[in-house]
Amino acid sequence: MKKYMLLFAGLSLAMAFTGCKSSESAYRKAYDKAKAAEASQTQVIDTNPVVTETPVVTPVQTRPATQTQVTNLDNVSVRQERVSVVNGTGLRNFSVVVGSFTVIANAEGLQQRLKNAGYAAQIVKNEERNMYRVVASTSDDKATAVASRDQLRASYPDAWLLYNLR
């Protein structure tokens, strides 16, 4: 039985490698046919004039500069979530998240590893998504948080910034 299976596998491989080859002459024939069709086409000049319509545009509504809000000028993405502290000292405006878990025990394990590495790690919970986020560092300004995130990405490549919507 084993011999027959081996023989069948060998024949299948041989057919697979030899059965579906394309020859260079087939490609050449198709290329020559396309070139001949292209050369035989003549340009047709349309004698009908083209009528263009002016598109209707919604008028621009202007607002004073005091009502205009410009955010994210430095192209660093920040995820905004409403979170509450589960284990830690408290969050500032911007936090660097290095892990997200549905089981709090997993979040506590990562928090302990970060604390052993010298970080003031905290665990926060997003009630909407039922996720525990492990925060490695937190700061009041975005630039400091970005620098901290970039440093942490050496060990945690998926680190991201969180802005707490209190």
C-alpha positions in Angstrom: 0.0 0.0 0.0 2.8 2.3 0.9 4.5 1.7 -2.5 1.3 2.7 -4.4 1.0 5.9 -2.4 4.6 6.8 -3.1 4.2 5.9 -6.8 1.0 8.1 -7.0 2.7 11.0 -5.2 5.7 10.8 -7.6 3.5 10.7 -10.7 1.4 13.7 -9.3 4.6 15.7 -8.8 5.9 14.8 -12.3 2.6 15.9 -13.9 2.5 19.1 -11.9 6.0 20.2 -12.9 5.6 19.3 -16.6 2.0 19.8 -17.5 1.5 23.6 -17.2 4.5 25.1 -18.9 4.1 28.1 -21.1 6.4 28.4 -24.1 8.2 31.6 -25.0 6.8 31.4 -28.5 3.2 31.7 -27.2 4.2 34.9 -25.4 6.0 36.2 -28.5 2.9 35.5 -30.7 0.6 37.4 -28.3 3.1 40.3 -28.2 3.4 40.5 -32.0 -0.4 40.3 -32.4 -0.9 43.2 -29.9 1.8 45.3 -31.7 0.1 44.7 -35.1 -3.3 45.7 -33.7 -1.8 48.9 -32.2 -0.1 49.8 -35.4 -3.2 49.3 -37.5 -5.4 51.5 -35.4 -6.0 54.9 -36.8 -6.8 58.0 -34.8 -10.5 59.1 -35.0 -11.1 62.8 -34.5 -14.4 63.6 -32.8 -16.1 66.5 -34.6 -18.6 67.0 -31.8 -17.7 69.8 -29.5 -17.4 68.8 -25.8 -19.8 70.6 -23.5 -18.7 71.1 -19.9 -21.0 72.0 -17.1 -19.9 74.1 -14.1 -20.1 71.9 -11.0 -22.2 73.1 -8.1 -20.1 73.8 -5.0 -21.3 74.1 -1.5 -20.4 77.6 -0.1 -17.6 77.7 2.4 -18.6 78.6 5.9 -16.1 80.8 7.7 -15.6 80.8 11.4 -13.5 83.1 13.6 -10.1 81.7 14.6 -11.2 81.3 18.2 -13.7 78.6 17.2 -11.3 76.7 15.0 -9.6 73.7 16.7 -6.4 72.3 15.2 -5.0 69.2 16.7 -2.2 66.7 16.0 0.2 69.0 14.2 3.1 66.6 14.7 1.4 63.6 13.1 1.7 61.4 16.1 -1.5 59.5 16.6 -3.1 59.5 20.0 -6.0 57.2 20.9 -8.6 58.8 23.1 -10.4 56.6 25.6 -12.2 57.0 28.9 -10.3 54.9 31.4 -10.1 54.5 35.2 -7.1 53.6 37.3 -7.3 50.0 38.7 -3.8 49.7 40.1 -1.4 52.7 40.2 -0.9 56.3 41.3 -2.9 58.1 38.7 -2.8 59.3 35.1 -1.8 62.6 33.6 -3.0 63.8 30.2 -0.9 61.5 28.0 0.1 57.9 28.8 2.2 55.3 27.0 0.3 51.9 26.8 2.5 48.8 26.2 -0.1 46.1 26.6 -3.9 45.5 26.5 -5.5 42.5 28.1 -9.0 41.2 28.8 -7.7 39.2 31.9 -6.4 41.3 34.7 -3.9 38.7 35.8 -2.1 39.1 32.5 -2.0 42.9 32.9 -0.6 42.5 36.5 2.1 40.2 35.1 3.2 42.8 32.6 2.9 45.6 35.2 5.3 43.6 37.5 7.8 43.1 34.7 7.8 46.9 34.0 8.2 47.7 37.7 11.2 45.4 37.9 12.6 47.3 34.9 12.2 50.6 36.8 9.0 52.0 35.3 6.1 53.4 37.4 3.7 51.0 35.6 -0.1 51.3 36.2 -3.2 49.3 35.1 -6.2 51.2 33.8 -9.5 49.8 32.6 -11.5 50.8 29.6 -15.1 49.9 30.6 -16.5 50.3 27.0 -14.2 47.7 25.6 -13.7 45.7 28.8 -9.9 45.9 28.4 -7.1 46.4 30.9 -4.4 48.7 29.6 -0.9 48.6 31.1 0.6 52.1 31.2 4.4 52.3 31.4 4.6 56.0 31.8 2.4 59.1 31.9 3.1 62.8 31.4 1.4 66.1 31.1 2.7 67.1 27.6 2.6 65.1 24.4 6.2 65.6 23.5 7.5 63.9 26.6 5.0 61.1 26.1 6.2 60.6 22.5 9.8 60.5 23.6 8.9 57.9 26.2 6.9 55.8 23.7 9.8 55.9 21.3 12.2 54.6 24.0 9.8 51.9 25.0 9.3 50.7 21.4 12.7 49.0 21.6 11.2 46.5 24.0 7.5 46.9 23.2 7.1 47.6 19.5 3.3 48.0 19.7 3.5 50.8 22.4 0.9 53.6 21.7 -0.2 56.9 23.2 -3.4 57.3 25.2 -5.3 60.5 26.0 -7.6 60.0 28.9 -11.1 61.4 28.4 -11.9 62.0 32.0 
